[in-house]
Amino acid sequence: MRLLILSFYFPPDLSAGSFRTSALVSALRRDAPPGTQIDVVTTLPNRYHTFSTNAAELETAAGLEVRRIPLRAHRSDMLGQSRAFLAFARQALRHLRGRKYDVVFATSSRLMTAALGAFVSRRLRAPLYLDIRDIFVDTIGDVLPPLLAGSIKRIFSLVESWTMRRAQRINLVSEGFADYFRARYAGRPLTFFTNGIDDEFLAATTQPVARPEKESRTTVLYAGNIGEGQCLHEIVPTLARALRDRVRFIIIGDGGRRAALQSALVSAAVDNVELRDPMPRAQLLGAYQAADVLFLHLGGHPAFEKVLPSKLFEYAALGKPVLAGVAGYAAQFTRTEITNSAVFPPGNLAAALAAFDSLQIRDRQRPEFISKYARASIARAMAADILVVAGCVP
């Protein structure tokens, strides 16, 4: 049996898709029948220009081949990402020419990796398993200017329709996506294997932590992408200014709106926000453990009301208070699943201040959450489903 995994990101790159795919590959290697070959086609680390690490273009192990396609340095805006994907797609198709697979798996947040998977599965006459981490058509309709969004949305709606109708199975990482897909693709089999908690974070919950000397101010930390979806530039400067005497903010990450955030911080004349570059996970865990509160924010666009940020799983696992500016499904999930959390409508300063004041600033373990959302268990269930689609019936 031969399985193809398409993922734009893969370790050591830093992204939710990278960590998710790594866990899935580990589960497939563990549970697939003897003699199974798993081929991963991905890119060399490229997500952040402020984070670089060495990785081999070709990595092999027993039953595994990882082909990392090199890309030129690119900006994080839509044009830069489009050019990067086209380069990835061209080289991936060249690499896959003449190969045969029992299933094609593609994980995608911006639709096009899913579309590439659909094209490859059609050309190779292999069943297609899609893992959808965002509704791209919804998102571009919200974040682009109206005159531009209409025409682009129509084009990508056609791409989405063709892609989804090629799939034998569509997994959605958020149950908030369900109504959208059931309305448009009735009859397509849907599954809901969410994001989860990686082993590094599970281990961190059982290890003693050397906390730094306590400051007089509460440390609030955000770690992740700084893009249009997070809209940190719209909430962090005003929130930090309002809490200047009580809170020190640390923002770790990079992305297309980092410059906008820096500019907004200067305009707001705040001196209690520290920006740090992306860092490896081992180092990031230390920053998490040193913080008092973990912070998350999404923009107020309707499309974001359907998503379930992977960051919530990391935050909740560590037992820290969670302050989340989210709406829709993410807000519902946070309120019902994460104890000692506080939710406020995105961009609402008064509600954010009230939510912060409602938190108990102390660590509290969440054993039920950890048991329910361990990534390894979710990945093994998903791997078993992929093997069924590949024709491997237990």
C-alpha positions, 0 to 999 in steps of 0.5 A: 500500500502506498499513501500520499500526504500533501501539506504545504507545511511540515516540521520543522516549519511552525504552523498548525498544519505542520504539527497536525500532519506530523502527528498524522504521519506518525499514526499512519506509520504505527497503524498501517499494514506492514510494507506500507509506503508513506510519501509526504510532499511539502515545502522547506520551512518558509512560513516566517522570514524571521524564523529559519531552520535547516531541513533536508530536501529529501528525508527517508526512513523505513516506509517514509519519504519526505520531499521538501520543495524549496521556495524563494523567500516571499511576503506573507500577503496574498500575492506572495503566498499565491506565487509560493503555492504555484511554485510548490504545485509545479514542483510537486506535480513534476515530482509525482509524475508516474507514481501510483497511490492507494489514497491521496490525503491533502490538508489545506487551510487556503483551499489550494493545497486541497485543489492540488490534491484533487488534481493529483488524485484525478490524474493518478486515479486514486481516492481523495481524502481532504482535511479542511482547516478553514473555509477560504471562500468565506474568508476572502469574501470578508477580508478583501475589499467588496469590489475585489472580493466578489469576482475572486470569490466567484472564481474560488467558489468554482475551484472549491466546488470542483475540489470537494466533489472529487473527495471520497471523504472530507474532514472538518477541523471545526464543527462550525464548518458543518452547516456550510458544507452540508448546504453546498455538498450534500451527500459528501461524507463528513468527519470531524477530527479536530486539532488537539494537544501535542505530546510536548504540551502533554509532557509539560503539564506533568513537569515542575516549572521553574517560574521566574521571579514574580513581577508586580504586573500580570504577564499576558502572552500571545504566540502565533501568527500575526495576520489579518485573521488575528487583528491584533493591531485592532485590540492589543494597543488599546487593551495594553494602554488601558491595562498599562499599570496592571499588565505586561503583554508579550507577543511572539510571532510574525505575519502579514500584519506585524508591521501594522501592529508595530505601527499601532503600538507606536501610535498608542504610545504604549510601553508595556508590549514586547514583540518577539520573533517566532521560536522553536516549540521547546523554547516557546513552552518556557515562555508559555509557562512563565506567563500568567494569562494566555491570549487569543484574538480573531477578527470580527468577520462572520467567516471567523465565527465558524473556525476553531483555532488550534491555539486553544488546544495548546493554551488549555493544556497548560492550565493557564487562564485563557483570555479569548476575543472570539465569536461564534463556534470558538466562543461556544467551545471556549466557554463550554470546554475550557475552565477558567477562561473568559470570552469577549467579542472581537475588538470590544475593549470594554468587554475585554477589560471585563473579561480580564477582570473575571479571570482567576489569575492562577494555574488550574489543570484541565485533566478532562480536556487533556484526555478528550483532546490528546492529538495522538488519539485524534490522529490515530482515529483519523489515520484509521479512517484514511486507511479505510478510504485507501481500501484497508478494511480492518 
